[in-house]
Amino acid sequence: MGVDLKFNEDKTFTIMQLTDMHYGPDKEDSKGNDTKTKALVERIIASVKPDLIVLTGDMIWSNNVPDPKESFRRAIAPIVASGIPWAAVFGNHDAEAGVSREELMAIQQEHDLCLSEAGPEDINGIGNYVLTVKGAGGSTEAAALYFFDSGIEAPEPIGGYAWIHPDQVYWYTKQSAQIAERNGASLPALAFFHIPFPEYNDAWKDEHVKGVKEENVECPKVNTGLFGAMVHRGDVVGTFVGHDHDNDYVGTVHGIRLCYGRVTGYNTYGKLKRGARVIRLHEGRRDFDTWIVEEDGSVVR
């Protein structure tokens, strides 16, 4: 855990987002899907050479799985083997049954280059934390990365998917204010979570939207104001989610780019070619470049 993230000498910092790998229960991998996912992850890591890998949930299926811990170890194995720092947030399927978020967090933290944290015990979720990226000089903070646990299911009778709770939103605003105070100004920031918030519907209406929308935005039915808090704080310039395997678009709402990753795993539904989203920050800029690398090496901008 003592890894310092920092911008490179050329003032860039590159993040690779993997999402919805959905490793299955069969360690023999009779259909070959997990083997294909592993090979894809290894290939894209080798080609992109990111400074940080972020997993935005649903690394595994856990429901009706004999040993979800074993599935999870297989899912993170190529990331661990890469020797690149990495961090993760949970999706709705990772700890749906048979294993807890706490147990999966403990597995992550067995690895020195894993930067995931359980986060505060007094707020909802496991995996609410913030990482900072230092400038190329290595002495001052230059960017912030927020991670949120977006939960599993909403309570009955509301139904649908869970939402990021008000105490998590308040935690974010406190973290943002503290970072701004110690740096004399807010830092450009990115946010990572699994289930999109409702404003992703508005992002598709952006006249400059890029990418595809082949399914509904499966967001929660309750809006708890995380996006509004980000607009007010003025630090987050981009959010990155997974969850909807047939969406990969990027649209801007009130100055914040709302981005889907590209589904990575073969052991799940989806029309899109498997791949990964790449995000490149530039020190001193409140902006980022982003593109998708597909399974055959094609780049989609």
N, C-alpha and C positions, 0 to 999 in steps of 0.2 A: 504494500500500500504506500510506500514512500516515493511514489513516482511524481515528478514535476512535469506537467505539460507546458510546453512553450513553443512560441512561433519559431520557425526556421530562420536561417540567416537571410533568406529572400523575403521574409515577412509574411509567409504563408503558413497556414495550419490546415491540414486535410483530414476530414472525418469520413469514414465509410459507414453508412447505415445498412445493417442487415435486419430484415424483419420477417416475421411469420415463417420461420424455418420449419416448424411443425414436425420435428423428429418423432417418429412413431415408436410403438412398443416393441417392435420385432428386432432384436439385436442381430438376428440372422439376415434381416433386410431382404426378405424373399422377393419383393417387387423391385428392389434396387433404387427406390426413391431417396432414401437417406444417403446412400452412396453417391448418388448424383448431386445431392445438396452439398455434401462434404467436398466433392471435387470442384463444384462451382465456387464455394466459399474460398477454397485454397487458391483457385485460379485468379479470382478477382482481387484477393489480397495481394497476390504476387504482382499483378499488373498495376494496381493503384498505389501500393506502398503507402498506406495512410499513416498519419501520426496517431490516430485514435480510431478504434472500432466501437460503434455503438449498436447494441442489439435492442430493438424496440418491441420486444415482447413476442409471445407465442413461439418461444424457442422449441417447445414440445407440445404434444397432446398428453394430458395427464388423466383424463377420464377413461375408466375401464382399461388402465394400463397396469400390468403386474408390478413394474418397477420404474416409476417415473424418475427416480434419482439417476438410474442407469441411463435412461433416455437423455436426461439433462447433461450428464457428463459427456455423452457422445456428441450432443449438439454443440457444446462449447469447446470440444477438443481441438478442432482446427484453428479456432481463434486463439486458444491458449498456446498452441504449437507455433503460432506465427511470431511470437516474441514481441508483439505490439501491444501497448496499453489498450485496455478495453473497459467498457462500462455497459450496464444493461438496466432496462426497466421491465417489469413483468406485464404480460398480456392477460387476457381473460381465460386462456386455456392452460397456462403454465402450472397453476396450482388449483385447478378446478376440482380435483379429487385426488386422494391418495398421497398427497404431499403438501406441505405448507410452504408459503413464501419464505418463512424463516429458514426452513431446511434448505431451500434452493439458494437463498442468500449465503448460507454457510458454505455451500459447495463452491460458489463463486469466490468467496473470500479465502479459499484454500490456495489461490493462485496470486503470486506476488504482483503481477501486472494488471490484476483486476482492480478497478477503481470504484466499483459499486459499493454503496453504503446502505445500511438498513434505514438510516435516517431517524428523526425524532420519534420516541416511543409514544408521545402524547398527542400525535395527530394520526389521521387515517392513513393506512397503507404502509407497505414495506418497500423502501426504495425511493424515498423523497430526499434528494440531496443535490448539492451544487458543487461543480468543479470549476476552477479558474485556470485560464491559460496565461502564462506569463509572456511578456514581450521577448523578442529575440535576444535582448540583453540579459534576460533571466532574472531581473531584480524587481520588476513591477508587474502587476496584473494588467492584462490587456483585453481579456474577453472572459465571459462567464457562460457556463453550460448548466442548465437546470434539468433535473430529471424528476418525473412524477409517476406515482403508482396510480393508474386510472381505474383499477378495480376489476370486478368480474361482472356481477349482475346487479340490477337495481332491485330494491325491495318490492315485494308484492304490496298493493295491487298495481303499482306504477308499471313495472315490467320493463323489459328491454335491458340495455347495458348500464353499468354503473357510471358514476360521474366523479370527477375530482371534487373533493369536499371543501366546504368553506374554510376549514382549518388548514388545509393544504394551500389554499389561495392566500390566506393570511401569512402562512409560513413563507411563501414566495415573496410577498411584499416586504416582509422583514428582512429576508436575505438580500433582496435587491437594494433596499435602503442602506443596509450595512456595507455592502460592496461599494455603493456610491460614496458613502461617507469616508471610507478609508482610502478611496482613490481620488477624491475631490470631484468626481463626476460619475455618472452611471457608465458602465462598460457595455459595449455591444454584446448581446447575449443570444443564445439559441436555447430552445426547449424541446425535450424529447419525452414522449409518452405514447401509449399504445392506441387507446380508443380516441378518435377525433372528437373535438368539442363541436357544438352545433354551428359555429361560424365557418366550418369547412363547407357548408352549403353555400354561404355567401361567397366563398373563395372561387367557386365554380362560375359565378356570375361575373367575375372580373374580366373586363374586355381583353386583357392581355394574358389570360390564363393559358398555361401550357400543359400538355399531357392529356390523358384520357380519363373519362368517367364512365365506367361500364356497370356500375351498381350504385345503389343508394348509399348515402353517407350514413353509416350505422353508428350514429352518435347517441348519447343519452337523451332522454326526454326532458331532463331537467338541466337548466343552464345555471351554473353556480358562479359565473362571473370571472373565470380565470382569464379569458381573453380580454375582458374589460380592464382587469387589473394590469395586464401587460401593456395595454394602450396607455393607461395612466402612468405607469412607471417609466415607460419610454426606453427600456433597455432591450427587450426581446425584438430581434429583427426577423426571426424565422422559427417556426415550430415544425416538428417532424413526427409523424405517426405511422402506424401500419394498419392492421385490423381488416381493412377493406381490400381484398386481394386484387380486385379488378379496377382499382383507382390508383393512379400514379401522378395526379396533376399537382401543379403549383399555381396558386392564385394569391393575390394581394388584397388584404382587407385592412383599411385604416393604417397603411404603412407597414404592416407585418405580413411577411410571406408565409402562407400556410401550405405545407408540403406533405405529400404522401411519399413514403418509401416505395420501393418496388419489391413485390413479394419475392422471397428468396428460396423457399422450400418447395420441393416437388410432391411432398406427401400431403397435399391439400388442394382445395379447389382453386380455379383461376385460369383465365384465358391468356393473361399476359406472359410474355417470356420472362423466365426467372432472371434475377439480377440483384443489383444493389444501387442505392443512391450514394453519390459522392458529394460532399459539401466542402467548399474551400473558403476559409476565412482569410482576410488580409489585415494585418495589424494596422490599427489606426483608422479602419473604415467600418462604418455601420452598415455593412452589406456583406453579401457572400455570393459566390458562384456555386451553381449546383447542376448536376447532370446524372444520368443513369448509365451504368455499364451493364449490358445484357450478357446472357449466358454464352453467346458466341463472340463476345468481345466488342460488339457494336456499342457505340456511344449515342445516347439520345439526349439532346439538349433542349 
